[in-house]
Amino acid sequence: MRRSAGSLIVAAIFILSVNYATAQSGKTARELGINIGVMKPGNWNAITDVAGVKVGHITLVRGDSVRTGATAIIPHEDNLFQSKTPAAIFRANGFGKLAGSTQVDELGNLETPVLLTNTLAVADAMQAIIDYTLLQPGNENIQSVNALVGETNDGWLNDIRGRHLTRKDIIKAIASAKSGEVEQGAVGAGTGTVCFGFKGGIGSSSRKLPETLGGYTVGVLVQSNFGGVLQVNGVPVGEELGRFSFSNQLLNNVDGSCMIVVATDAPLDARNLERLAKRAFLGLAKTGGIASNGSGDYVIAFSTFKGNRIPHDAKEKDLPLVVLHNDYTTPVFMAAIEATEEAIINSMLMATTTKAKGKVVDALTPTILIPILKKYNRLQR
């Protein structure tokens, strides 16, 4: 018998147990003395430093072939459909499936959680978000939902054709979303990903601007699954290791994807959020990513500034928006670059060596990385 959407959500709220990988046994870049950039991070050094933002994961690790999951990012605690946030998308390379992107581009707002998963789970993720939205109090009469779902292909380590991730699983990720510390590494949508030939995953970082520059917070979360020539804090790590794209047969395939989600409490409209998204992609470039032909690289940026929320029902003709002047956006742009670079490095450092489908993808461990950084005098204890 087919279960109703309501029963799925109820089950998700009360049954949040999941077979997790030991995803977060590493140390972040800062815990290792790698201080990327010049701006200070927020309290959690994560996207959740932007007040109201929550993150949830579902992680599937089964047998020798299932290594996948989903990650949900919720911009604020209120009914997101009824109280939309300004948003924008930058497509760096469009070999991907960012469902729902055209409406965000057209209207400049976000009305659902952002969901990241694997390539063949996008349709189920959209259905799960629709179920979640339709059953929220206050949404009883809505007849259209623009679910925003991004993906990367985890087929190297995961039986992606088996389509093991279900709508119920994805609703669990949404229901488990919380503020505070963000679990990183081989977790959620990053469970089966590979980055620069090492284990990739979910990574996060943030920057808190001083009051003299507005006091705004910028937080970033990434799903890393791409190739290139790895650089860490300006150090040519991939070159030093002789382990980079096109250096040997094993690493010739650099196609993958990177999903980048940027949140800020700065009062940015859709136009300047798109400009912010473009700057975030510079952070990926600083890690040595090359946006290869088959890489789906997207940045989703949204503002949580409460005064700029867009009501679903237009009771007034005009929207009284507060918009940061162009001349004051540069520090916010810089924060996004730094946080993106650090989030990508954290996604690798927090991951663990993963075995699946007869393959082994090594983690980027301190034993590998620290001697190289010391050689270039790039550690700050």
PEHU-V956319 format. One record per backbone hydrogen bond with DSSP energy under -0.5 kcal/mol. NH is the residue of the N-H (numbers start at 1). CO is the residue of the C=O. E is the energy in kcal/mol with one decimal. If there is no record, write none. Layout:
<<NH & CO & E> <NH & CO & E>>
This chain:
<<8 & 4 & -1.6> <9 & 5 & -2.0> <10 & 6 & -2.5> <11 & 7 & -2.4> <12 & 8 & -2.0> <13 & 9 & -2.2> <14 & 10 & -1.9> <15 & 11 & -2.3> <20 & 18 & -1.5> <23 & 21 & -2.3> <25 & 23 & -0.6> <25 & 350 & -0.6> <26 & 350 & -0.6> <27 & 349 & -0.5> <32 & 28 & -1.0> <32 & 29 & -0.8> <33 & 30 & -1.3> <34 & 29 & -2.9> <35 & 33 & -0.8> <36 & 34 & -1.0> <49 & 46 & -2.1> <50 & 47 & -1.6> <51 & 49 & -0.8> <53 & 50 & -2.2> <54 & 74 & -2.3> <55 & 178 & -2.4> <56 & 72 & -2.2> <58 & 70 & -2.3> <60 & 68 & -3.2> <61 & 19 & -0.7> <61 & 59 & -0.6> <62 & 66 & -1.6> <65 & 62 & -1.0> <66 & 62 & -2.0> <67 & 65 & -0.7> <68 & 60 & -2.0> <70 & 58 & -2.1> <71 & 116 & -2.5> <72 & 56 & -3.0> <73 & 114 & -2.8> <74 & 54 & -2.7> <75 & 73 & -0.5> <80 & 78 & -0.9> <83 & 79 & -1.6> <84 & 310 & -2.3> <85 & 110 & -1.8> <87 & 108 & -1.7> <88 & 301 & -2.3> <90 & 299 & -2.5> <91 & 89 & -0.5> <92 & 90 & -0.9> <92 & 297 & -2.1> <93 & 297 & -1.7> <95 & 295 & -0.9> <96 & 94 & -2.3> <99 & 97 & -1.3> <99 & 149 & -1.8> <101 & 98 & -1.4> <104 & 100 & -1.2> <105 & 101 & -2.6> <106 & 102 & -2.3> <107 & 103 & -3.0> <108 & 104 & -2.2> <110 & 85 & -2.6> <114 & 73 & -2.7> <115 & 113 & -0.5> <115 & 148 & -2.1> <116 & 71 & -2.9> <117 & 150 & -1.7> <119 & 152 & -0.9> <121 & 118 & -1.7> <122 & 119 & -1.0> <125 & 121 & -2.4> <126 & 122 & -2.3> <127 & 123 & -2.1> <128 & 124 & -2.3> <129 & 125 & -2.4> <130 & 126 & -2.4> <131 & 127 & -2.6> <132 & 128 & -2.7> <133 & 129 & -2.6> <134 & 130 & -2.9> <135 & 131 & -1.6> <136 & 133 & -1.3> <139 & 136 & -2.2> <142 & 139 & -1.2> <147 & 145 & -1.1> <148 & 113 & -0.7> <149 & 99 & -1.8> <149 & 147 & -0.7> <150 & 115 & -2.8> <152 & 117 & -1.6> <154 & 152 & -0.7> <157 & 154 & -1.1> <157 & 192 & -0.6> <158 & 154 & -2.0> <159 & 65 & -2.8> <160 & 158 & -2.4> <162 & 159 & -1.2> <163 & 160 & -1.2> <170 & 166 & -2.1> <171 & 167 & -2.3> <172 & 168 & -1.6> <173 & 169 & -1.5> <174 & 170 & -1.8> <175 & 171 & -2.9> <176 & 172 & -2.0> <177 & 174 & -1.3> <178 & 55 & -2.0> <183 & 181 & -0.5> <185 & 202 & -3.3> <186 & 23 & -0.7> <187 & 185 & -2.3> <190 & 187 & -2.4> <191 & 188 & -1.7> <193 & 190 & -0.9> <195 & 198 & -3.3> <196 & 226 & -3.0> <198 & 195 & -2.3> <199 & 362 & -2.4> <200 & 193 & -1.5> <202 & 185 & -2.7> <203 & 222 & -1.8> <205 & 220 & -1.9> <207 & 218 & -2.5> <208 & 40 & -2.9> <209 & 207 & -0.6> <209 & 216 & -3.1> <213 & 210 & -1.9> <214 & 211 & -1.7> <215 & 210 & -2.2> <218 & 207 & -2.6> <219 & 263 & -3.0> <220 & 205 & -3.0> <221 & 261 & -2.3> <222 & 203 & -2.8> <223 & 259 & -2.3> <224 & 201 & -2.7> <224 & 222 & -0.5> <225 & 257 & -1.2> <227 & 254 & -0.9> <229 & 288 & -2.0> <230 & 228 & -0.6> <231 & 287 & -2.3> <232 & 235 & -2.0> <233 & 231 & -0.5> <235 & 232 & -1.8> <237 & 235 & -2.3> <238 & 230 & -2.5> <239 & 230 & -0.5> <240 & 236 & -2.4> <241 & 237 & -2.2> <242 & 238 & -0.7> <242 & 239 & -0.6> <243 & 238 & -2.4> <245 & 228 & -2.2> <246 & 251 & -0.6> <247 & 244 & -2.3> <252 & 249 & -1.0> <254 & 252 & -1.1> <257 & 225 & -3.5> <258 & 296 & -1.5> <259 & 223 & -1.6> <260 & 258 & -0.5> <260 & 298 & -2.1> <261 & 221 & -3.0> <262 & 300 & -3.4> <263 & 219 & -3.1> <264 & 302 & -1.5> <265 & 217 & -1.4> <268 & 266 & -2.2> <273 & 269 & -2.2> <274 & 270 & -2.0> <275 & 271 & -1.5> <276 & 272 & -2.1> <277 & 273 & -2.5> <278 & 274 & -2.0> <279 & 275 & -1.7> <280 & 276 & -2.0> <281 & 277 & -1.3> <282 & 278 & -0.6> <282 & 279 & -1.3> <283 & 279 & -0.7> <283 & 280 & -1.3> <284 & 280 & -0.9> <285 & 281 & -1.8> <286 & 282 & -1.7> <287 & 283 & -0.7> <287 & 284 & -1.1> <288 & 285 & -1.6> <289 & 284 & -1.6> <290 & 227 & -1.3> <295 & 292 & -1.9> <296 & 256 & -1.5> <296 & 294 & -0.5> <297 & 93 & -1.9> <297 & 295 & -1.0> <298 & 258 & -1.8> <298 & 296 & -0.6> <299 & 90 & -2.2> <300 & 260 & -3.0> <301 & 88 & -2.7> <301 & 299 & -0.5> <302 & 262 & -2.2> <303 & 86 & -1.9> <304 & 264 & -2.8> <308 & 305 & -1.8> <309 & 306 & -1.5> <310 & 84 & -2.6> <311 & 309 & -0.7> <312 & 82 & -1.9> <314 & 312 & -0.7> <315 & 313 & -1.3> <320 & 318 & -0.6> <321 & 319 & -1.5> <323 & 321 & -0.5> <324 & 267 & -2.9> <328 & 325 & -2.3> <329 & 326 & -1.7> <332 & 329 & -0.6> <333 & 329 & -2.2> <334 & 330 & -2.6> <335 & 331 & -2.1> <336 & 332 & -1.8> <337 & 333 & -1.8> <338 & 334 & -2.3> <339 & 335 & -2.6> <340 & 336 & -2.1> <341 & 337 & -2.2> <342 & 338 & -2.3> <343 & 339 & -2.4> <344 & 340 & -2.2> <345 & 341 & -1.8> <346 & 342 & -2.8> <347 & 343 & -2.1> <348 & 344 & -1.0> <348 & 345 & -0.6> <349 & 345 & -2.5> <350 & 346 & -2.4> <351 & 348 & -0.8> <354 & 361 & -2.3> <356 & 359 & -2.2> <357 & 64 & -3.5> <359 & 356 & -2.3> <361 & 354 & -2.7> <362 & 360 & -0.6> <364 & 348 & -0.6> <365 & 363 & -1.2> <368 & 365 & -0.7> <369 & 365 & -2.4> <370 & 366 & -2.4> <372 & 369 & -0.6> <373 & 369 & -2.0> <374 & 370 & -2.6> <375 & 371 & -1.7> <376 & 372 & -1.2> <377 & 374 & -1.3> <378 & 373 & -2.6> <380 & 33 & -4.0> <381 & 379 & -0.5>>
